[in-house]
Amino acid sequence: MPSGQEDEARRFYRDALGLREVQKPPSLISRGGCWFRAYEGHVIVAEIHLGVEHPFQPANKAHPGLVCASFGELEATAARIECGGYELSWAERDTFEGYTRFHARDGFGNRVEVMALAA
């Protein structure tokens, strides 16, 4: 992520994607960036660390793939992302066997895949 853009990271990863922000270890706070987690009950099931890069260039192909618990959760996540004004595409909706998915771009242009088991 670009330097000084932590609020934009929170807007996408916390508010639109629905992850929980967690405090970085004290030794890493001065580097900038944000860390986010997904929980299933009290179990951590995903963690995304956004680090500051100079110069910044978005990840166009590499991406995290996050799995929703249900198709309803997938649709609700897509709606939050779209309401936040972020790019979202269902173009590859059924191209990964056994899953329904979409791809989105965070506020920095990084690609994120969100999926659920196909019904």
Biotite code that builds the C-alpha atoms (Angstrom):
import biotite.structure as struc

atoms = struc.array([
    struc.Atom([0.000, 0.000, 0.000], chain_id="A", res_id=1, res_name="MET", atom_name="CA", element="C"),
    struc.Atom([1.108, 3.605, -0.426], chain_id="A", res_id=2, res_name="PRO", atom_name="CA", element="C"),
    struc.Atom([2.486, 5.478, 2.573], chain_id="A", res_id=3, res_name="SER", atom_name="CA", element="C"),
    struc.Atom([-0.026, 7.339, 4.722], chain_id="A", res_id=4, res_name="GLY", atom_name="CA", element="C"),
    struc.Atom([-3.110, 5.610, 3.282], chain_id="A", res_id=5, res_name="GLN", atom_name="CA", element="C"),
    struc.Atom([-4.139, 3.571, 6.336], chain_id="A", res_id=6, res_name="GLU", atom_name="CA", element="C"),
    struc.Atom([-7.611, 5.151, 6.418], chain_id="A", res_id=7, res_name="ASP", atom_name="CA", element="C"),
    struc.Atom([-8.266, 3.968, 2.855], chain_id="A", res_id=8, res_name="GLU", atom_name="CA", element="C"),
    struc.Atom([-7.053, 0.484, 3.801], chain_id="A", res_id=9, res_name="ALA", atom_name="CA", element="C"),
    struc.Atom([-9.521, 0.461, 6.701], chain_id="A", res_id=10, res_name="ARG", atom_name="CA", element="C"),
    struc.Atom([-12.344, 1.623, 4.439], chain_id="A", res_id=11, res_name="ARG", atom_name="CA", element="C"),
    struc.Atom([-11.864, -1.367, 2.136], chain_id="A", res_id=12, res_name="PHE", atom_name="CA", element="C"),
    struc.Atom([-10.573, -4.213, 4.316], chain_id="A", res_id=13, res_name="TYR", atom_name="CA", element="C"),
    struc.Atom([-12.507, -3.420, 7.492], chain_id="A", res_id=14, res_name="ARG", atom_name="CA", element="C"),
    struc.Atom([-15.645, -1.617, 6.327], chain_id="A", res_id=15, res_name="ASP", atom_name="CA", element="C"),
    struc.Atom([-16.297, -3.149, 2.879], chain_id="A", res_id=16, res_name="ALA", atom_name="CA", element="C"),
    struc.Atom([-14.636, -6.561, 3.147], chain_id="A", res_id=17, res_name="LEU", atom_name="CA", element="C"),
    struc.Atom([-15.647, -7.066, 6.796], chain_id="A", res_id=18, res_name="GLY", atom_name="CA", element="C"),
    struc.Atom([-12.283, -7.995, 8.327], chain_id="A", res_id=19, res_name="LEU", atom_name="CA", element="C"),
    struc.Atom([-11.257, -6.882, 11.808], chain_id="A", res_id=20, res_name="ARG", atom_name="CA", element="C"),
    struc.Atom([-8.244, -4.593, 12.170], chain_id="A", res_id=21, res_name="GLU", atom_name="CA", element="C"),
    struc.Atom([-5.661, -5.817, 14.671], chain_id="A", res_id=22, res_name="VAL", atom_name="CA", element="C"),
    struc.Atom([-2.780, -3.956, 16.248], chain_id="A", res_id=23, res_name="GLN", atom_name="CA", element="C"),
    struc.Atom([0.595, -4.522, 14.634], chain_id="A", res_id=24, res_name="LYS", atom_name="CA", element="C"),
    struc.Atom([3.413, -5.588, 16.961], chain_id="A", res_id=25, res_name="PRO", atom_name="CA", element="C"),
    struc.Atom([5.017, -2.518, 18.583], chain_id="A", res_id=26, res_name="PRO", atom_name="CA", element="C"),
    struc.Atom([8.298, -3.092, 16.720], chain_id="A", res_id=27, res_name="SER", atom_name="CA", element="C"),
    struc.Atom([6.484, -2.781, 13.344], chain_id="A", res_id=28, res_name="LEU", atom_name="CA", element="C"),
    struc.Atom([4.122, 0.163, 13.952], chain_id="A", res_id=29, res_name="ILE", atom_name="CA", element="C"),
    struc.Atom([6.606, 2.774, 12.721], chain_id="A", res_id=30, res_name="SER", atom_name="CA", element="C"),
    struc.Atom([6.691, 1.112, 9.280], chain_id="A", res_id=31, res_name="ARG", atom_name="CA", element="C"),
    struc.Atom([3.072, 2.081, 8.577], chain_id="A", res_id=32, res_name="GLY", atom_name="CA", element="C"),
    struc.Atom([0.458, -0.163, 7.016], chain_id="A", res_id=33, res_name="GLY", atom_name="CA", element="C"),
    struc.Atom([-2.369, -2.153, 8.584], chain_id="A", res_id=34, res_name="CYS", atom_name="CA", element="C"),
    struc.Atom([-3.144, -5.725, 9.611], chain_id="A", res_id=35, res_name="TRP", atom_name="CA", element="C"),
    struc.Atom([-6.577, -7.317, 9.319], chain_id="A", res_id=36, res_name="PHE", atom_name="CA", element="C"),
    struc.Atom([-8.020, -10.673, 10.443], chain_id="A", res_id=37, res_name="ARG", atom_name="CA", element="C"),
    struc.Atom([-11.029, -12.844, 9.778], chain_id="A", res_id=38, res_name="ALA", atom_name="CA", element="C"),
    struc.Atom([-12.395, -14.975, 12.589], chain_id="A", res_id=39, res_name="TYR", atom_name="CA", element="C"),
    struc.Atom([-14.665, -17.980, 12.735], chain_id="A", res_id=40, res_name="GLU", atom_name="CA", element="C"),
    struc.Atom([-15.824, -17.836, 16.324], chain_id="A", res_id=41, res_name="GLY", atom_name="CA", element="C"),
    struc.Atom([-12.597, -17.361, 18.269], chain_id="A", res_id=42, res_name="HIS", atom_name="CA", element="C"),
    struc.Atom([-10.405, -18.995, 15.621], chain_id="A", res_id=43, res_name="VAL", atom_name="CA", element="C"),
    struc.Atom([-8.346, -16.855, 13.232], chain_id="A", res_id=44, res_name="ILE", atom_name="CA", element="C"),
    struc.Atom([-9.041, -18.112, 9.694], chain_id="A", res_id=45, res_name="VAL", atom_name="CA", element="C"),
    struc.Atom([-7.285, -15.416, 7.641], chain_id="A", res_id=46, res_name="ALA", atom_name="CA", element="C"),
    struc.Atom([-4.868, -12.575, 8.170], chain_id="A", res_id=47, res_name="GLU", atom_name="CA", element="C"),
    struc.Atom([-3.871, -9.897, 5.664], chain_id="A", res_id=48, res_name="ILE", atom_name="CA", element="C"),
    struc.Atom([-0.872, -7.654, 6.277], chain_id="A", res_id=49, res_name="HIS", atom_name="CA", element="C"),
    struc.Atom([-0.704, -4.498, 4.188], chain_id="A", res_id=50, res_name="LEU", atom_name="CA", element="C"),
    struc.Atom([2.811, -3.110, 4.159], chain_id="A", res_id=51, res_name="GLY", atom_name="CA", element="C"),
    struc.Atom([3.974, 0.219, 2.800], chain_id="A", res_id=52, res_name="VAL", atom_name="CA", element="C"),
    struc.Atom([5.999, 0.068, -0.424], chain_id="A", res_id=53, res_name="GLU", atom_name="CA", element="C"),
    struc.Atom([8.114, 2.842, -1.961], chain_id="A", res_id=54, res_name="HIS", atom_name="CA", element="C"),
    struc.Atom([7.389, 3.275, -4.797], chain_id="A", res_id=55, res_name="PRO", atom_name="CA", element="C"),
    struc.Atom([3.984, 1.617, -4.617], chain_id="A", res_id=56, res_name="PHE", atom_name="CA", element="C"),
    struc.Atom([2.708, -0.586, -7.432], chain_id="A", res_id=57, res_name="GLN", atom_name="CA", element="C"),
    struc.Atom([-0.565, -2.556, -7.059], chain_id="A", res_id=58, res_name="PRO", atom_name="CA", element="C"),
    struc.Atom([-0.625, -6.337, -7.305], chain_id="A", res_id=59, res_name="ALA", atom_name="CA", element="C"),
    struc.Atom([-2.492, -7.011, -10.544], chain_id="A", res_id=60, res_name="ASN", atom_name="CA", element="C"),
    struc.Atom([-2.368, -10.817, -10.658], chain_id="A", res_id=61, res_name="LYS", atom_name="CA", element="C"),
    struc.Atom([-1.267, -12.028, -7.205], chain_id="A", res_id=62, res_name="ALA", atom_name="CA", element="C"),
    struc.Atom([-4.115, -11.833, -4.712], chain_id="A", res_id=63, res_name="HIS", atom_name="CA", element="C"),
    struc.Atom([-5.602, -13.266, -1.542], chain_id="A", res_id=64, res_name="PRO", atom_name="CA", element="C"),
    struc.Atom([-8.555, -15.596, -1.967], chain_id="A", res_id=65, res_name="GLY", atom_name="CA", element="C"),
    struc.Atom([-11.065, -15.347, 0.876], chain_id="A", res_id=66, res_name="LEU", atom_name="CA", element="C"),
    struc.Atom([-13.804, -17.931, 1.385], chain_id="A", res_id=67, res_name="VAL", atom_name="CA", element="C"),
    struc.Atom([-17.223, -16.939, 2.725], chain_id="A", res_id=68, res_name="CYS", atom_name="CA", element="C"),
    struc.Atom([-19.277, -19.343, 4.814], chain_id="A", res_id=69, res_name="ALA", atom_name="CA", element="C"),
    struc.Atom([-22.296, -19.119, 2.485], chain_id="A", res_id=70, res_name="SER", atom_name="CA", element="C"),
    struc.Atom([-23.545, -17.695, -0.786], chain_id="A", res_id=71, res_name="PHE", atom_name="CA", element="C"),
    struc.Atom([-25.582, -15.172, 1.210], chain_id="A", res_id=72, res_name="GLY", atom_name="CA", element="C"),
    struc.Atom([-22.411, -13.936, 2.913], chain_id="A", res_id=73, res_name="GLU", atom_name="CA", element="C"),
    struc.Atom([-20.722, -13.713, -0.495], chain_id="A", res_id=74, res_name="LEU", atom_name="CA", element="C"),
    struc.Atom([-23.548, -11.550, -1.856], chain_id="A", res_id=75, res_name="GLU", atom_name="CA", element="C"),
    struc.Atom([-23.571, -9.337, 1.255], chain_id="A", res_id=76, res_name="ALA", atom_name="CA", element="C"),
    struc.Atom([-19.808, -8.822, 0.967], chain_id="A", res_id=77, res_name="THR", atom_name="CA", element="C"),
    struc.Atom([-20.169, -7.896, -2.717], chain_id="A", res_id=78, res_name="ALA", atom_name="CA", element="C"),
    struc.Atom([-22.889, -5.387, -1.830], chain_id="A", res_id=79, res_name="ALA", atom_name="CA", element="C"),
    struc.Atom([-20.703, -3.703, 0.822], chain_id="A", res_id=80, res_name="ARG", atom_name="CA", element="C"),
    struc.Atom([-17.794, -3.485, -1.619], chain_id="A", res_id=81, res_name="ILE", atom_name="CA", element="C"),
    struc.Atom([-19.975, -1.984, -4.352], chain_id="A", res_id=82, res_name="GLU", atom_name="CA", element="C"),
    struc.Atom([-21.585, 0.459, -1.888], chain_id="A", res_id=83, res_name="CYS", atom_name="CA", element="C"),
    struc.Atom([-18.075, 1.593, -0.963], chain_id="A", res_id=84, res_name="GLY", atom_name="CA", element="C"),
    struc.Atom([-17.508, 2.527, -4.608], chain_id="A", res_id=85, res_name="GLY", atom_name="CA", element="C"),
    struc.Atom([-14.889, -0.141, -5.293], chain_id="A", res_id=86, res_name="TYR", atom_name="CA", element="C"),
    struc.Atom([-14.380, -2.020, -8.558], chain_id="A", res_id=87, res_name="GLU", atom_name="CA", element="C"),
    struc.Atom([-16.045, -5.447, -8.480], chain_id="A", res_id=88, res_name="LEU", atom_name="CA", element="C"),
    struc.Atom([-16.482, -8.054, -11.212], chain_id="A", res_id=89, res_name="SER", atom_name="CA", element="C"),
    struc.Atom([-18.460, -11.292, -11.393], chain_id="A", res_id=90, res_name="TRP", atom_name="CA", element="C"),
    struc.Atom([-16.963, -12.034, -14.863], chain_id="A", res_id=91, res_name="ALA", atom_name="CA", element="C"),
    struc.Atom([-15.237, -15.181, -13.553], chain_id="A", res_id=92, res_name="GLU", atom_name="CA", element="C"),
    struc.Atom([-18.182, -16.131, -11.340], chain_id="A", res_id=93, res_name="ARG", atom_name="CA", element="C"),
    struc.Atom([-18.323, -19.825, -12.304], chain_id="A", res_id=94, res_name="ASP", atom_name="CA", element="C"),
    struc.Atom([-14.818, -20.442, -13.699], chain_id="A", res_id=95, res_name="THR", atom_name="CA", element="C"),
    struc.Atom([-13.381, -22.094, -10.562], chain_id="A", res_id=96, res_name="PHE", atom_name="CA", element="C"),
    struc.Atom([-14.909, -25.550, -10.147], chain_id="A", res_id=97, res_name="GLU", atom_name="CA", element="C"),
    struc.Atom([-16.945, -25.921, -6.971], chain_id="A", res_id=98, res_name="GLY", atom_name="CA", element="C"),
    struc.Atom([-17.012, -22.198, -6.142], chain_id="A", res_id=99, res_name="TYR", atom_name="CA", element="C"),
    struc.Atom([-18.922, -19.044, -6.977], chain_id="A", res_id=100, res_name="THR", atom_name="CA", element="C"),
    struc.Atom([-16.668, -15.992, -6.837], chain_id="A", res_id=101, res_name="ARG", atom_name="CA", element="C"),
    struc.Atom([-15.992, -12.373, -7.663], chain_id="A", res_id=102, res_name="PHE", atom_name="CA", element="C"),
    struc.Atom([-12.889, -10.241, -7.903], chain_id="A", res_id=103, res_name="HIS", atom_name="CA", element="C"),
    struc.Atom([-12.564, -6.733, -6.479], chain_id="A", res_id=104, res_name="ALA", atom_name="CA", element="C"),
    struc.Atom([-9.888, -4.038, -6.345], chain_id="A", res_id=105, res_name="ARG", atom_name="CA", element="C"),
    struc.Atom([-9.057, -2.256, -3.117], chain_id="A", res_id=106, res_name="ASP", atom_name="CA", element="C"),
    struc.Atom([-8.547, 1.508, -3.090], chain_id="A", res_id=107, res_name="GLY", atom_name="CA", element="C"),
    struc.Atom([-4.944, 1.011, -4.217], chain_id="A", res_id=108, res_name="PHE", atom_name="CA", element="C"),
    struc.Atom([-5.749, -1.249, -7.186], chain_id="A", res_id=109, res_name="GLY", atom_name="CA", element="C"),
    struc.Atom([-4.775, -4.545, -5.517], chain_id="A", res_id=110, res_name="ASN", atom_name="CA", element="C"),
    struc.Atom([-6.821, -7.565, -6.600], chain_id="A", res_id=111, res_name="ARG", atom_name="CA", element="C"),
    struc.Atom([-8.865, -9.522, -4.026], chain_id="A", res_id=112, res_name="VAL", atom_name="CA", element="C"),
    struc.Atom([-10.876, -12.685, -4.733], chain_id="A", res_id=113, res_name="GLU", atom_name="CA", element="C"),
    struc.Atom([-13.906, -13.572, -2.606], chain_id="A", res_id=114, res_name="VAL", atom_name="CA", element="C"),
    struc.Atom([-15.667, -16.918, -3.011], chain_id="A", res_id=115, res_name="MET", atom_name="CA", element="C"),
    struc.Atom([-18.141, -19.387, -1.528], chain_id="A", res_id=116, res_name="ALA", atom_name="CA", element="C"),
    struc.Atom([-18.787, -23.049, -2.168], chain_id="A", res_id=117, res_name="LEU", atom_name="CA", element="C"),
    struc.Atom([-21.168, -23.437, -5.110], chain_id="A", res_id=118, res_name="ALA", atom_name="CA", element="C"),
    struc.Atom([-24.646, -24.654, -4.249], chain_id="A", res_id=119, res_name="ALA", atom_name="CA", element="C"),
])
